[in-house]
């Protein structure tokens, strides 16, 4: 362990692929995009065959950036042969707690995303594209709308693109505030004008039966934004960055108690958590040089990590083997001043509020978890509460948590078949913070339960008339 | 309030035409109604049901699922304060508490003058800029209690708040509640590829022998 850190020569060099235009103030305009090599990948693709694009993306082993980490090229191949039409749905409903990357890509380089959509449609034979942007992101919608209007006028999107027989419409669609819509079958329900509730599985992938019952590819914004670079420069060039099993770069948002929180694009699979949190070129350490207490490695749904996991590389496989997931590239750092019970309650409350209500264990269970945690924080906890929390968790996600992951096909981060009593992973996500916090900080919970005082809820005035 | 006015009906028709099935336009049309009136009225939902050829019950079924749709009037400015984990760690809950105290209303309610509605919201994807809030979905970053007071004072005075303001788009103005993006997608008729009808569309042309020609 210490040997590794002494020979370590700092984090790998910074490489910017998807964020390389961010340095320009006008990075969202067509002029800047074209002046910096934009739509060249599309020309190159149209000069060749769809199969060539698929092969390039498969060879680049581009892993999905939405959370599950499934290889994009393989996902495209799941569409049943001979069933038409096929659709592309872009998942821009970024709302996992801690995640802040897709909004940047949509606001600051919308043409890159549009070109990525075109490449995916061309390669996989997708006849229409729906670009679903989270409802709250007004500026992202505005920038993408403007970029689409520019791209249509310039002949990059629509009928007979660049004079070829490749024709596809990209339709801007926007949501209205529901975290669950980030789940791909819920996204499709929402796009059909319904309540955003996940569909029963199987089929596990909408590639078989998706939008309007037809084969549908759902790809994340960051995944698609990688395509223009890969097609323009080739899979070999892409694979010189990152690790063998996780090539290229990836965007991570590091928030919480670090000196310089931010969104950083780093080499995938070779950079470590320690690099990101402590290196001066990234976050520069914990605020006030405090001690690290815990961190969430992959968004609110991910089980927590602690100091001993700092040297893990940012790669799905080892992170999955260590009992968590890289998820959506969201790292939330908490220093030793953090109240673990309160942090746990806040994450659980999110899932309780965002449960769509379709499956009973999630609808009831998440609310019970919140209720019990709230009373512990308020100083009314009962001695039986801690076992009750674990029992409720076990009803949503049976067996030891996190469930053992498999290491086949790149799905390390998602146990498969899922060990859950619900249709989608939202319910089990609420169990992650509870188990993480209880396993590590049980005495903090017990202290709150036995002390029965001073835990004054925030909304009650500490001084003044209310007390 | 009211049904969609003729100008908005024209916009609605254009939106509906972009989807293979009209009901897919439901959420964008509910936004359009909210943009017109500031909230979504029963009359608007009945009108939308006629436009997308479904029942009013289906429209309210969808409408009631999504947090952004308000089925009663809200303040001119909807102030969404994030208290999720990244913001909580850096004072999001204290900021919400400050907002409640200074505006004199609890989260989820509106000030008596009809100017401000405050909400305790979930992660709004600005975690590295915590604590953050949005006013009518325009972002403000690293907002402390004094910053909040300055933003509110500016809005009350009809000024454009600049303190803590993130990039807000082309003109930086904060439109009334209900307006999201102010640039609409518009597909020129001669550039449209056309909808891929789920019942009739076949294999795309470019997949045939030799790819694109």
Interface residues (C-beta under 8 A of the other chain):
Chain A: X46 X47 X48 X49 X50 X51 X52 X84 X85 X87 X94 X95 X96 X97 X98 X99 X100 X102 X103 X107 X122 X125 X126 X127 X128 X134 X135 X136 X137 X138 X139 X141 X142 X145 X146 X148 X149 X152 X153 X155 X157 X158 X159 X164 X165 X166 X167 X168 X169 X171 X172 X173 X174 X175 X176 X177 X178 X179 X190 X191 X192 X193 X194 X195 X196 X211 X212 X213 X214 X253 X254 X255 X256 X257 X261 X262 X263 X296 X300 X330 X332 X334 X338 X342 X343 X346 X347 X350 X353 X354 X356 X458 X459
Chain B: X18 X19 X20 X21 X23 X24 X25 X26 X27 X28 X30 X31 X52 X54 X58 X61 X62 X65 X66 X67 X68 X69 X80 X83 X84 X85 X86 X88 X89 X90 X93 X94 X97 X100 X122 X123 X124 X125 X126 X127 X128 X129 X130 X134 X136 X137 X138 X139 X167 X168 X169 X170 X180 X181 X182 X183 X184 X185 X186 X187 X188 X190 X191 X192 X193 X194 X195 X196 X197 X198 X201 X202 X203 X204 X205 X206 X207 X210 X211 X212 X213
